[in-house]
Amino acid sequence: MAKGPEKNTKNKALHTKLLNRKKAKLQEEKKEKSLRLKALVAKMNQQKNANDSDSK
């Protein structure tokens, strides 16, 4: 029986590497965004508390 063409594992490996890098980058951006949001919320809460204590 005849075998099919050889598989191109080099391109598959490069593609997997590229996709893994893309996933890692997206995860990092998501983490950074959540940290920025947490910092912003904390800052706004701090300002709100400062305003509340000034008005009392």
C-alpha positions in Angstrom: 0.0 0.0 0.0 1.2 3.5 -0.8 1.6 6.0 2.0 0.4 9.5 1.8 2.7 12.5 1.8 4.9 13.2 4.7 3.4 15.3 7.4 4.7 18.9 7.8 5.4 18.9 11.5 7.7 21.9 11.3 4.9 24.3 10.4 2.6 22.7 12.9 5.2 23.2 15.7 5.7 26.9 14.6 2.0 27.5 14.5 1.5 25.9 18.0 4.3 28.1 19.3 2.7 31.2 17.8 -0.7 30.4 19.2 0.8 29.8 22.7 2.5 33.2 22.5 -0.8 34.8 21.5 -2.6 33.1 24.4 0.0 34.2 26.9 -0.1 37.7 25.6 -3.9 37.9 25.9 -3.7 36.4 29.5 -1.1 39.0 30.5 -3.2 41.9 29.0 -6.3 40.6 30.9 -4.3 40.4 34.2 -2.9 43.9 33.7 -6.4 45.3 32.9 -7.8 43.8 36.0 -5.0 45.2 38.1 -5.6 48.7 36.7 -9.3 48.4 37.4 -8.6 47.3 41.0 -6.3 50.2 41.5 -8.8 52.6 40.0 -11.6 51.3 42.2 -9.4 51.5 45.3 -8.5 55.1 44.4 -12.1 56.1 43.8 -13.2 54.5 47.1 -10.4 56.3 48.9 -11.5 59.6 47.4 -15.2 58.8 48.3 -14.2 58.1 51.9 -12.2 61.3 52.1 -15.1 63.3 50.7 -17.5 61.7 53.2 -15.3 62.4 56.2 -14.9 66.0 55.1 -18.6 66.6 54.7 -19.4 65.2 58.2 
